[in-house]
Amino acid sequence: MIGNAIAGLYGVGVPPIPPTAYESISTVTVGAGGAADVTFSSIPSTYTHLQIRILAKTAFTSSNQDGLNVQYNGVTGSSYNYHYLGGNGSATYSGGNASAQTFMQSISVAGTSSNANVFGVGIIDILDYANTNKYKVQRALGGIDNNGSGVVEMWSGLYLSTNAISSIKLYSFNGSNISQYSSFALYGIKGA
């Protein structure tokens, strides 16, 4: 709202997306024993964009941090690019991969060596997911607060396909199970 008020001073105010523009498509909460991945399938093509809201940790034991990879439409070939910018309270870092990868990294989540009740949080936006005239862009924001340490990161990526996205698979960067109580909510965003 403040941004719109300031922009309004210059005559270029942009209306925010109203809360009613978001429609719940599916929610997954991981049960006992964890899960190798979380997959949303049969996603309808009736929205303009998609959003995934995440509260998650993995069984990765070597660090208090793991990552979530994304694959669309079951494509495991070299079809993804991504980059990121992050900070941990004392330093900033950046990186990515411009050559085509077999997955797209999205956000960092907590690993098992985090405090027992610490989960990472994040939001992933998938823009124009059903548009068959363009490659698909993903942007993500997430982080972990580990009571004295943690990270906050911004990610962006490109799915090198013009096919509409009908399924989304999320899984651990380090190959660990996604832990019990992790929650993933998929929303469709209606156009203006």
N, C-alpha and C positions, 0 to 999 in steps of 0.2 A: 504494500500500500504506500509506504513512504517513497519507494522508487517511482511509483506511478505519479505521486504528488509532485515530486521533483521534476519528473519528465513532463508533467502537465504545465509546469512553469514555462517550458520551452515549446509547448504546443504539440508534443509528441507522446502523450500518455498512452500506455499500452494496457488494456484491461487484463487482469489476471484470469487464469482458468478457474471458473467457478467450481466449488466442491461437487455440484451436481453433474459435472462433466465426467467424473470418475465412476465407473461401474465395476463391481467385483466380478471377476471371471472365475477364479479358483483360489483356494487357500490350502496349503499343505503344512502340517505340523509333523515333524519327524518323531516316530515312536521309539519304544525301547529297543536297544541294540543299534540304533542309528540307521543310516541309509547310504548306499554307495553314491546315489545322486538323487536329485529332485527334478522331475520332468513334467512340464505342462504340455499337453498335447491337444489336438483338435481345437486350436485357438481360432475363434471366428474372425473373419476378415472385415467385420462391420465397424471397426473403430479407426480413428486416425493414428493414434500412437498407443503403445503399451507401457505399463510401469510395473516393476516388481519391487515390493518392499520386503526387506530381509532382516531377520534377527537370527544370527547363526554362529555356531562354532563347529570345529571338526575334532576328530580324534588324533590329530597330528601332535606327536609328543615332543618333537625336537625344538619347538619354539612356542611362544605365546601368540604366534601369528601364522595364519595360513591364508590362502587365497581361494577365491571361487572362479572357476573357469566356466565359460558359456559356449555351447554349441547350438546352432539353429538347424532345424529340419533334419536332424540326424547326420548332418554333414561333418565328416571327420577329416576331409582333405584340406589342402592348403588354401583356405578361403577366408582367413581372418587377419586383420592388423589391429594393433592397439598401442596406446601410450598412456603414461600416468605422470602425476605430480603429487608429491606427498610431503608430510612433515611429521616429526616425532617429538616436538617440543624443544629440541636442541639443534636440529639440523633439517634441511630440506633435501629432497632427492627427486630425481626424475629418470625416466627411461621409457622403453617400449621396444617394439619390434616392427619395423617397416616391411620386412619380407613376409610373405604369406605364411601363416601358421595354421596348425590343425585345431586351434581353439582360440578364444578371445578371453583374456583375463578381464575381470570386472572389479571386484572389491576385495579388500582384506577382511578376514573374520578371525575370531579368536581360535587359538589352538588349545589343546588340552593342558599345556603347562601354564595357561592363564589361571587366574583365580577361579575357583570352582564355578561361580555364578556369573562369570564374565562372558558375554556374547558380543560379537561384532554386529554393527548395524549398517544398512546401506539402502540406497535407492538406485535402481537401474531404469533408465528411460530408453525405449527402443522406438525411434522416430520413423514415421511413415512405413511401418512394418508390412503393410499390405500393398504398397505401391510397387507395381511390377515394371516401372520405368527407371528405377534407380537402385543403386546399392543401399544397404541399410546401415544407418548410423546408430551407435549405442553410446550413451554417456552414463556415468555412474559417480556417485559420491558416497563415501562410507568411512567408517573408522572403528577404533577399539579404544576404550578407556580402561586401562588395567591398574587403576588405583596407584598412580605415580608414574606410569609409563603408558605408551599407546601411540597410535598413529591416526592421521586423518589424510584421506587421499581422494583425488579426482582422477577418473579414468575416462578415456574415450576410445572408441574402436569402430572398425568398419567390417561389415560382413560383405564379402565380395560376390554378391549374388543379387539378381533382380527378382528372384522368386519371392513370393509372399511368405512370411514366416508363419508357420502353423504349429511348430513345436519348439520348445526351449528346454535344454538340459543344463543344469547347474551341478558342478561337482568340484571336489577338492583339488587344488593345484598340486598338492603333494600325494594324492592318491589315497587319502584317509577317508574314513566314513564321515558323513555329516552327523553331528551328535544329536541325541534325543533332545526334544523341546525346541530345536531350531524351527523357525517359522518362515514361510515364503508365501506372499500374497500377490497374485497377479490381477492387475486392473486394466481395463480398456479405457482410453481417453477419447471421448467423443469430439468431433470437430466443431468449430464455431458455426 
